[in-house]
Amino acid sequence: MISVKIPATSANLGPGFDCLGLALQLHNTITVETNRPFKISLAGSYCNGIPADESNLVWQTMCHFWDLVHYPTPSVALTFENHIPPARGLGSSSAAIVGGLVAANTIAGSPYTKYELLQVANALEGHPDNVTPALYGGVTLSIPTEDGILPRVLAQSPKLRAVVVIPDLLLKTEKARGILPADVSRNDAVFNISHAGLLIEAFIREEYSLLKEGMRDVLHQNQRSVLIPGLLETLAAALQAGAYGAALSGSGPTLIALIPDHLQLDVSQNMLNTMNQAGITAQSLVLDIDSGGATASSI
């Protein structure tokens, strides 16, 4: 029997559209029992709407991997314990894909390296900003090259925490992407490139005061604010309460603020109050950065 633990992730971090992300200490767990009749059992905080049959994304991913490596599909019983909220911008689909790949790779005797698993995960997910931190942990940069995605870990264990504010509304990635214009201006491209560079420096040098400016964005957050009432005001409220920086988490609707530990209550309450004023109820979590990424163990 094996167990795979996969962290939630937050992508973009403001200007790093489709390339920057970090892993959070909020996890889904996949337990696999081999030589058992096929069965999927669901547990944890989020079970509604998740299929417990062969259409399940984790199972589909596992079968895809075994096809790739020509490994006979085994008969297994699976238990999924889900604590990452789906359709909220915290990498639930990436966790399913990464978890399925790590589980299937482990069962097959680990023929693929982590780097090779990343290439498969990126092909399945369509963008690497969530799957890279889910695999590697920490704060990551994903660079598309002619040979695939080059992963870089900018900070394995940054000295900060995250407040995530999760609104009580669903937002599919497809809808959030569909609202974005196909083209951007040169000025906007330069703005995001320069701010992503500053964001990277902030993590490498541990100069977190740079995050306030470094996490600013013009390519997607303003555009997506029409889908998420109170988005821009809540990000401003986080900064007013002392957060290092704040951004939309992935395509939303979750918002993330990076904070020094002693400000967690102030930042959380300020963000929740502001979102409530916009007519949206939400919950907040204070999470550490996950430094390990997805892990598999025998139990």
N, C-alpha and C positions, 0 to 999 in steps of 0.2 A: 504494500500500500504506500502511495506517495502523496505528499501534500505540497501544493504550490501556492505561495502567497504573493499577491500582486498589488502594488500600490496604486492609489489614485494619482492622477497627474493634472497639472495646470499648464496649459499651452499658451504660447505667444508672449506672456508677461508684458503686454503692451505692444512695443514695436516689433517684436521678433516673430512676425506672422509666419506660421508654418515651419519655424526652425528652432525657436527657443521653448524650453519647458522645464518643469521641475516635478519631482516625485514627492508625494505627501504621505504621512503616516496614517492613512485610512485605507484599509485593505479588503480585497476579495480573496477568498481561499477556495481552491479546487482540490478535492480529495478524490483519488483514483484507486479503486480496488480492482485488481486484475483477476482474470479467470472467474468472472462473475457474469450472470445474465445482464444484458444491457439495461441500464436504468439511470435516469437522471432525477436526483432529489434536490430540492431547493430549500435553502435556509437563509437566515440573516434578515436584515432590515428591508431589503427590496426583493420581493419575489413576484409581485403582480406584473403581468405582461411578459414575463420571461418564459419562453417555451421550455417544456420539460420533455421534449422529444428530439428526433434527429435533426430538426431544423435549428436547434440551439447553436448560437455562434461559436461557443467554445468547442462543442463537438464537431461542428463543420470545420473549424480550424485544425483540430487534431487530425481529422481524416485527411485534410489537404496535406498536412505535413507528412503523414505516413505514405501517401501517394508519391510525394516528392522523393522520398528516400527508399521507396519500394519495400516498405515494411508492411507485413500483413496486418490488417486492421484487427486488433484484439477485441475480445469481449470484455467489457469493463462496466463497473457500476461507478457513477459519478455523483458527488455531492458538491453543490456550489453554495458557498456561504457569501452572500452579497451585502456589502456595506457601502459600496460606492453608488450614489444615486444615479440612475440612468437619465440620459437626455438633460443633463444639468451643467455640462462643461467641465466635468472632472474625470474624463477619460474612461468612462465605463466600457465603451466598445474596444478601446485599446487594451484595457485590462483583460477583456475576454479573449482577444486575439493573442496577446503576449502570454497569458496564462495557458491557453490551449497549446501554443507552440512549445512552451517550456515543458509542459506535462508530456506532450507527445514525444518530444526530443528525449526526455529522461527515460520514458518507457522503451524507446527504441535503442537505448544505449548511448545516447548523447553523440550522434554523428555530426551535429552542427555546432559550431562555435556560437558565442553570443553575437558576434558580428554577423554571421550568416543568418541567424534567427532574425536579426534586425532587418535584413534585406527582405526576408519573406514577410515580416510584419508590416513593413512599409508598403509593399506591393498590395497586401490585403486591405490595409487601412486607407491608403491613398495619400497620406502625408505623415511625416515622421515625428512631428512635434510632441505627440503624446507617447508613442511607442518607444522612443529612445529613452526618456526618463523612466518609463515603466520597466525597461530592461536593465538600465545602468544605474538608476538611482541618482540623487543629487540634482544639480542644475545642469542642463545639457544644451548643447548646440548641435544641430543636425545639418550637415552640409551636403547638398546633392552634387555628386561628381559623375563622371562618365562611367565609373566602376560601381556606382551605388551610393548609398548614404554613408558619409563619414561621420561617426559620432565623436563628440568631444565633451568630456565632463569638465565644466567650468569650476564647479565647487562641489565636492562630495558631501561635505557637512557644513554648510554655511551657518554662521552664528546668528541666526534669526529664526523667527517662527512665522506662521501664516494664519491669518484669520480668513476663513472662507464663509461668505454669506450666501446661503442657498435659498433663492426665492421659491415660493410655492407655485411655480409654473414650469411647464416643459418647453424646451426649445430644441428642435431637431437641428443637427448640424447643417443638413441640406438647406433648410429654410434660412438659417443665419448666413450661410455662404451665398445663397441666391440673392440676397439683398445687396451684396457688394457690387460695385461697378467693375466692368471687365478691364478698364484701363485706369491708370493713375497718372497724375501729373508728375513732371520731373521734380518740382519743389517738394511734393509729398513723398516721393521716393527718397530724395536726399534727406528729408527730415527723419524718416524712419530708419534709414541706414545709419545716420549719425547717432541717433538715440539708442539704437541697438548696440552700437559700439560702446557707448557710455555705460549701458547696462552690463555688458560683458566685463568692462573694466571694474565696475562696482563689485561684482562677485569675485573676480580674480584677486583684486587688491583688498577685499573685505572693507571697502569704503562705502558703507551702505547709505551714507548721506547722499550719494550720487543717484540713488534709485528714484528719488522723487522726480528728477528731470529725466532720468534714463528710461522710466516706464511710461513716458508720454507717447502717444500714438496718434496718427491722423488717417491711417488706412482702413480701419475697421470699427473702432469703438464708437465714434460719433454716428456712423452709419447704422450700427446695430442698436443704438439707443432708442430707436422708434419701436423696437420689439420688446424692450425691457424698461418699463416705467421706472424712473428714478436712478437709472444707471449712472449718469454723469454726476448727479448730485451726491450719490452715495460714495463714489470714488473721491470726490472732493471732501466729503465728511471724514473719510478715513485719514486723509492727509491732515485735516484740521485737528484730528485727535492725536496726531503724532506718528502715524505710520511712515515708514521709510518710503514706501511707494505703494501704488494700488493700480489694479487693472481688471478688465474683464477676463474671466477664466475661460480660455479656449473660445468657443463661440457663444458661451453663456448658457443660461442666465446667471450662473454663479459669479460672484465677484471675489477677488482675492486681494488682501492687503498684507504686505510683508512688514513685520514689526519687531521691535525689541520686546523682550519677554514681559517687562513690567507694564506695558501699555495694552495688554490683551483685552482687559475689560473695557477700557475707555474706547478703544477702536471698535470693538464688537458692538457696544451699545450705540455709539454714534452712527455706525453703518445701519444697524437694524432700525433705529429711530427714523433715519432719513428715508429708508425704503418703505417703512410703514406710512410715512407722510405722503408717499407717492401712491398709496393704496395697495401695496403689495406686502403680504405677510411672508416671513422668511425665518430661517433658523441659522445660527452661526456656530461654527466649530473653530477651535484653536488647535492647530496641528503643527507638529514638528516636520522638518524636511526628512524624507526617507532616504537614507544614504546607500541602501543596499540594492534597490531594485527587486525584480522578481527573483524568488528563491524557491528551490525544490528540496524537499527532504523526505527521507524514509520514516514512516511512523508504524 
